[in-house]
Amino acid sequence: MKIGTIMVRVPRRVKKGKNFKVLTLTEHPMNTGLVKNSKTGKIIPEWIINKVNIFYDKKLITTCNYGIGIAANPFLAFYVKAEKSAPLDFVMHDNKGNIYKKSVQINVY
């Protein structure tokens, strides 16, 4: 995997009105800026995902603000109420200006 890859697990189909679980895992080193490189002795610069926006049917449903206390390859789990078949979009920003995106389709019956 490459840095910024977002893996998402959702059910194949969800009954309308029911809550469903969303699991995400993002490939990212989440360097705190507090650790030295063991070979060079230099501080490894801070490089973290600092903001995550999640949209369902193009509407913002939540924002997560991360800090240096989040481990490498951050894992996020949450529930969403199935309203209609629509995309669930993830937009993650890091402190170097990179933006990572992933979209999954939610199928409601």
For each residue, the residues with C-beta under 8 A, 3 or more apart:
1: 5 27
2: 5 27
3: 27 28 29
4: 26 27 28 92 98 100
5: 1 2 26 27 100
6: 24 25 26 27 90 92 100 101 102
7: 24 25 26 102
8: 22 23 24 88 90 102 104
9: 22 23 24
10: 14 20 21 22 23 88 104 106
11: 14 20 21
12: 107
13: 107 108 109
14: 10 11 18 20 82 106 107 108 109
15: 18 82 108 109
16: 82 83 84 108 109
17: 81 82 83
18: 14 15 81 82
19: 79 80 81 82
20: 10 11 14 79 80 82 106
21: 10 11 77 78 79
22: 8 9 10 76 77 78 79 80 88
23: 8 9 10 75 76 77
24: 6 7 8 9 75 76 77 90 102
25: 6 7 73 74 75 76
26: 4 5 6 7 49 73 74 76 92 100
27: 1 2 3 4 5 6 73
28: 3 4 48 49 72 73 74 94 100
29: 3 47 72
30: 47 48 49 66 68 70 71 72 73 74
31: 35 44 45 46 47 48
32: 35 46 48 68
33: 43 44 45 46 47 68
34: 43 68
35: 31 32 43 44
36: 40 41 42 43 44
37: 40 41 42 43 44
38: 41
39:
40: 36 37
41: 36 37 38
42: 36 37
43: 33 34 35 36 37
44: 31 33 35 36 37
45: 31 33
46: 31 32 33 68 95
47: 29 30 31 33 94 95 96
48: 28 30 31 32 66 67 68 70 94 95
49: 26 28 30 52 66 70 74 92 93 94 100
50: 65 66 67 93 94 95
51: 63 64 65 66 92 93
52: 49 63 64 65 66 76 90 91 92 93
53: 60 62 63 90 91 92
54: 60 61 62 63 64 78 88 89 90 91
55: 58 59 60 61 87 88 89 90 91
56: 59 61 80 83 86 87 88 89 106
57: 83 84 86 87
58: 55 86 87 89
59: 55 56
60: 53 54 55 63
61: 54 55 56 80
62: 53 54 78
63: 51 52 53 54 60
64: 51 52 54 76
65: 50 51 52
66: 30 48 49 50 51 52 70 74
67: 48 50 70
68: 30 32 33 34 46 48
69:
70: 30 48 49 66 67 74
71: 30 74
72: 28 29 30
73: 25 26 27 28 30
74: 25 26 28 30 49 66 70 71
75: 23 24 25
76: 22 23 24 25 26 52 64
77: 21 22 23 24
78: 21 22 54 62
79: 19 20 21 22
80: 19 20 22 56 61 88 106
81: 17 18 19
82: 14 15 16 17 18 19 20 106 108
83: 16 17 56 57 86 108
84: 16 57 108
85: 105 106 107 108
86: 56 57 58 83 105 106 108
87: 55 56 57 58 103 104 105 106
88: 8 10 22 54 55 56 80 103 104 105 106
89: 54 55 56 58 101 102 103
90: 6 8 24 52 53 54 55 100 101 102 103
91: 52 53 54 55 99 100 101
92: 4 6 26 49 51 52 53 99 100 101
93: 49 50 51 52 97 98 99 100
94: 28 47 48 49 50 97 98 100
95: 46 47 48 50
96: 47
97: 93 94
98: 4 93 94
99: 91 92 93
100: 4 5 6 26 28 49 90 91 92 93 94
101: 6 89 90 91 92
102: 6 7 8 24 89 90
103: 87 88 89 90
104: 8 10 87 88
105: 85 86 87 88
106: 10 14 20 56 80 82 85 86 87 88
107: 12 13 14 85
108: 13 14 15 16 82 83 84 85 86
109: 13 14 15 16
